[in-house]
């Protein structure tokens, strides 16, 4: 069974499927029963769900070549959507999109009036939109309460132009940026479509930012430079 992007947690681990390059088309693995969903603490990667399938050379829906960034992350263009789509039903179960990524030297605080500054080179402010189908629990045969995807800063990583990944993207000041109403929720639950800001504290001011909760591959988008 080939995949077009790496399997992600928590939903992907429960479904036992893998994401695609362009639209996230996925297919179940008929030779392997889906593992039971493993609950994850918000902000922390869940346990490894086992080896992921190999990455396919092209997206079956578009025929376009699937390109990775060297860390098993499928390369996306700015504003390009990624996600999980069942090849049999052609129904999307999970989508994620970084609609904008900008760098800032300070941010408006959640509490108080004094602007906050990054502890590293800059704040990387992501505008993220994500959705999760309401029927995912029926699809995976698991508990509805355990069918979710994390959207906290720890689910993301950045890579500098030299390609080295950096998961050290959190800080107290980044956490304190913006009012709650502007921020992305920490968890995406079944039946939800959410959007909002997520602030990372980064050293590299140009590179790629990846959604990769389990640190074994996901999707990446360019920023800076």
C-alpha positions in Angstrom: 0.0 0.0 0.0 1.5 3.3 -1.0 0.8 6.7 0.5 1.1 10.2 -0.7 2.0 11.8 2.6 2.9 10.4 6.0 0.4 9.0 8.4 -0.5 11.5 11.2 -1.8 11.4 14.7 -4.4 11.1 16.2 -7.0 10.5 13.5 -4.6 9.0 11.0 -3.2 6.6 13.5 -6.7 5.5 14.3 -7.8 5.1 10.7 -4.7 3.3 9.6 -4.5 5.4 6.4 -2.1 7.8 4.9 -2.4 11.3 3.4 -1.7 12.3 -0.2 0.3 15.0 -1.9 -2.1 17.5 -3.4 -5.5 16.9 -1.9 -4.7 14.4 0.8 -6.3 11.4 -1.0 -5.9 8.3 1.2 -6.7 4.7 1.1 -7.2 2.1 3.9 -4.7 -0.7 4.1 -6.9 -3.9 3.6 -4.1 -6.2 4.9 -3.8 -4.6 8.3 -6.4 -3.9 10.9 -6.6 -0.3 12.0 -5.0 0.1 15.5 -7.0 1.4 18.4 -6.8 5.1 18.7 -4.3 6.3 21.2 -5.4 9.4 23.2 -2.8 12.2 23.2 -2.3 15.0 25.6 -2.9 18.3 23.9 0.4 19.6 22.6 2.2 16.3 22.8 2.8 13.8 20.0 1.0 10.5 20.4 2.8 7.2 20.5 4.2 5.9 17.2 1.5 4.0 15.3 4.1 1.9 13.5 6.0 2.2 10.2 4.2 4.3 7.6 3.6 3.1 4.0 6.0 4.2 1.3 5.3 7.5 -0.5 3.8 7.3 -4.0 5.4 9.1 -6.9 2.3 10.9 -8.0 -1.1 12.1 -6.8 -3.8 9.7 -8.1 -6.4 12.5 -8.3 -4.3 15.0 -10.3 -1.4 13.0 -11.7 1.0 15.6 -10.4 4.3 14.6 -8.9 4.4 14.4 -5.2 7.4 16.2 -3.8 8.8 15.9 -0.3 11.1 18.2 1.7 13.6 15.5 2.8 11.8 14.9 6.1 8.9 12.9 4.7 6.8 16.1 4.6 4.9 16.6 1.3 5.7 20.0 -0.1 2.7 22.3 -0.4 2.5 25.8 -2.0 1.4 28.8 0.1 -2.4 28.5 0.6 -2.5 24.9 -0.8 -4.8 22.5 1.1 -3.6 19.2 2.4 -5.6 16.4 4.1 -6.9 12.9 4.3 -9.3 11.6 1.7 -10.6 8.0 1.4 -10.0 6.8 -2.2 -13.0 4.5 -2.1 -15.6 7.0 -1.1 -13.8 10.2 -2.3 -14.9 11.8 1.0 -12.5 14.0 2.9 -12.1 13.3 6.6 -9.4 15.8 7.5 -8.1 18.9 5.8 -5.6 21.5 6.9 -4.4 24.6 5.1 -1.9 27.4 6.1 -3.6 30.3 4.3 -0.9 32.8 5.3 2.5 32.7 7.1 4.0 36.0 8.2 7.0 37.0 10.4 6.7 39.7 13.1 9.0 41.3 15.6 6.2 41.6 18.2 2.6 40.8 18.8 -0.4 42.1 20.6 -0.7 40.4 24.0 -3.6 38.3 25.2 -3.4 40.0 28.6 -2.3 43.6 29.1 -1.2 46.2 26.6 2.6 45.9 26.3 3.6 44.2 23.0 5.3 40.8 23.4 8.6 40.0 21.7 10.0 36.7 20.5 12.7 34.9 22.4 14.3 33.8 19.1 14.6 35.6 15.8 10.9 36.3 15.1 7.3 35.2 15.6 6.0 33.1 12.8 2.2 33.9 12.7 0.3 31.2 10.9 -3.3 31.6 9.6 -4.6 28.1 9.7 -7.9 26.5 8.5 -8.7 22.9 9.3 -11.8 20.6 9.3 -12.6 17.1 10.5 -15.6 15.1 9.4 -18.3 14.3 12.0 -18.4 10.6 11.0 -14.7 9.8 11.6 -15.5 7.6 14.6 -17.7 5.4 12.5 -15.0 5.2 9.9 -12.2 4.1 12.3 -14.4 2.0 14.5 -13.2 3.9 17.6 -14.4 6.2 20.3 -15.7 9.6 19.1 -13.8 11.2 22.0 -10.5 9.8 20.7 -11.0 10.9 17.1 -9.3 14.3 16.9 -6.3 16.1 15.5 -4.0 18.4 17.5 -3.5 22.0 16.4 -1.1 23.2 19.1 2.3 24.7 18.3 4.0 21.4 19.3 2.3 19.8 16.3 4.4 22.0 14.0 8.0 22.3 13.1 10.1 24.5 10.9 13.1 23.8 8.6 15.7 26.4 7.7 17.0 26.7 4.1 19.7 24.1 5.0 16.9 21.6 5.6 17.6 20.9 9.3 14.3 20.5 11.2 13.6 22.5 14.3 10.7 21.5 16.6 11.8 24.1 19.2 9.1 26.6 18.2 7.3 27.4 21.4 7.8 30.1 24.0 5.9 31.8 26.7 5.6 35.0 24.7 4.4 33.2 21.6 1.7 31.5 23.8 0.7 34.9 25.1 0.0 36.5 21.7 -3.4 37.6 20.6 -6.9 37.4 22.1 -8.5 33.9 22.4 -11.1 34.8 19.8 -8.3 35.2 17.2 -6.5 32.0 18.0 -6.7 28.5 16.6 -8.2 26.1 19.1 -5.7 23.5 20.4 -7.7 20.5 19.2 -9.9 19.8 16.2 -12.8 17.6 17.1 -15.2 15.6 14.8 -17.6 17.8 12.9 -15.6 21.0 13.3 -14.2 23.4 10.8 -12.0 25.9 12.5 -9.7 28.8 11.6 -7.4 31.2 13.5 -3.9 32.2 14.3 -1.1 30.1 15.6 2.1 31.8 16.8 5.5 30.0 16.7 8.7 31.4 18.0 11.4 30.6 15.4 15.1 31.0 14.8 15.0 30.7 11.0 13.4 33.6 9.2 12.9 31.7 6.0 12.3 28.0 5.2 9.3 25.7 5.5 6.8 25.1 8.3 5.4 21.6 8.7 2.3 20.2 10.3 3.9 17.0 11.6 2.4 16.0 15.0 4.1 12.7 15.4 7.5 13.8 14.1 7.4 11.2 11.3 6.2 13.3 8.3 3.3 15.5 7.3 3.0 18.5 5.0 5.1 21.6 4.8 4.5 25.1 3.4 7.1 27.9 2.7 7.5 31.0 4.8 9.7 34.1 4.7 12.4 34.8 2.1 
